[in-house]
Amino acid sequence: MAFIVDFDPKSVPPAVGFEPLPRGEYLCVMSSSEMKATSKGNGEYLALTFTVIEGQHADRKIFDYLNLVNPSLMTVNIARGTLSAICHAVGVLTPTDTSELHDRPLLVTVKIKDDRNAVTAYKPASGASAAPHGASAPAPASAAKAAPAKPWEKAKAA
């Protein structure tokens, strides 16, 4: 048993499950990245989290996993190719740390596989629509509610 301290379930809305995002392209930023050991202990993978930044699915997360250290050379080459696609999409061609890829807009293409989202492509964000194929465009934000600039918006303005 565990003693629960300072928690009132009446003051916190219950968590709601998420369905996978519809198949399509989403304007995202990489919001976190971390190397982790594989479950077999014979390699490492890069766990990536992308956050959708526009449209009706804004703030939703997309996950991808790149097996950068693995006994299979083919698996490593696929992961390196995917990481290269991300670097090209965000315009960082000589990264020394994955944090350099964070907060830079890119298009992430997803499909649904086994009731989950699976990333199929990464592309540059320039000149692209943020709405997934078949989805309606987001309503314009009210000028009266000016939100602080997000890191990727600051990069565009500079």
N, C-alpha and C positions, 0 to 999 in steps of 0.2 A: 504494500500500500504506500501511497505517497500523500503527504499532507499538502493541501492547496492553500497558498498564502495570497492574500490580496486579489482575489478573483471573484467577480460577480457576473455570472452568465447573463443576468438580466440587463447588464450595461454594455454587452458586446453582441453585435449582430452575429447570428450563426453563420458559419462558413457555408458557402454554396459551391457545389461541384461545377467543374467547367467541362463543356463539350470541346472537342478539338476545334481549332479554327477552321473555317471553310477553306478548301483548296484555293490557292491564289498567291499573289505577291503582296507583301506587307512592308511598309516603310518602318524600319527598326533601327535601334542602336544596340551594340553589344553592351550589356549592363554588368556582366560579371564573367570571369574566366578563372579556372583553377585546374591545375594538374592534380590528378588523383590516381591512385594505384588501381589496377584492374582486380576484379574479384579473384582471379586465379593467382595473382601476385607475380605474374611474369611480364608485366608491362605497365604502362601508364597511359592515361587518356586525358585530353583537354576537355573539360566540361564547360560548355559555353551557354550563357543565357542571353537571349535577345529580348528587348522590350519593344513592343509595337508602339509607335509614337504618334500615329494619326489614325483617323477613321473611327468607325464604330467599335473597333476592337482595341482602341488605345489602352495602354497599360497591361495588356495581356502578355504573357511570356511564351517564347519559343526556345526550345532546348536542342542543342546538338552536341555530339560527343566525337572527338577526333582521336583515334588510337595512334598517337605519335611514337610510342615506344611499344613494340610488339614483335614477337618472334616471326610473324609473317611479314616479309618485305612488301608484298602486295598491299596488305592492310596499311602499313606505314606510308606507302606511296599514295594511296587514296586519301589518307588523312592530310598529308602534306599538300596534295593538290587542292583539297578543300580549304586549307588554311591559306594557301596562295590566292585562291579566289576571293576570300574575305579581305586579305591585304590589298588586292587590286581594287576591290569594290569600294574600300574606304580611303584609298590613296596613300597607304602607308607601306612602302615597298622595302624598307629596311628596318623592321621592328626588332627590338632587343627584348621586349617584354610585351605580353598580350595586353597590358593596360593601355598601351599606345593605340590599340584598336577600339577602345571603349568610347562611347558617346559620339561616334561618327556615323551619320546616317548611311544606310544601305538598304537595298531591297532583298528581302528573304522570301524565297518561293517555297511553299509547303504543299504537301499532299497529305491525305489521311491514310495511314497504314496501321493495321491492327488496333483500330480505335484510338490512335494517337497521331499527332502531327509528326511528319518526317520532312526534314529540309531536303529540297532537291536542287537548289541553286542559290548563289549569292551574286548580286549585280550592283553596280554603282547606282546611287539614288538620283543622280542629276537628271532632270527632265522627266521623271517617271511619276506615275500616279500612285498614291499611297493606298487606294482602295483595292481590295482583292477583286479579281474578275467577277463580274456579276453583282457586286455590292454597290450600294448607292454611296455617293460622295457624302462626307460629313457636313453637317450644317455649319455655317460660319460662326465663329465665336463672337460673343457680344463684346463690343468695344469698351463697354462700361466695366467689364471684368478682365482687366489686363493682368495676366499671370506673369510671374517673373520668367525671364528668358531661361530656357533649358540649355545645357552645355552644348548640344548640337546646333542650337539656334545662334549661340554666341560665335561658334566657329564659322557659320555662314555669313554673319555680319562683319567679321574681321577681314 
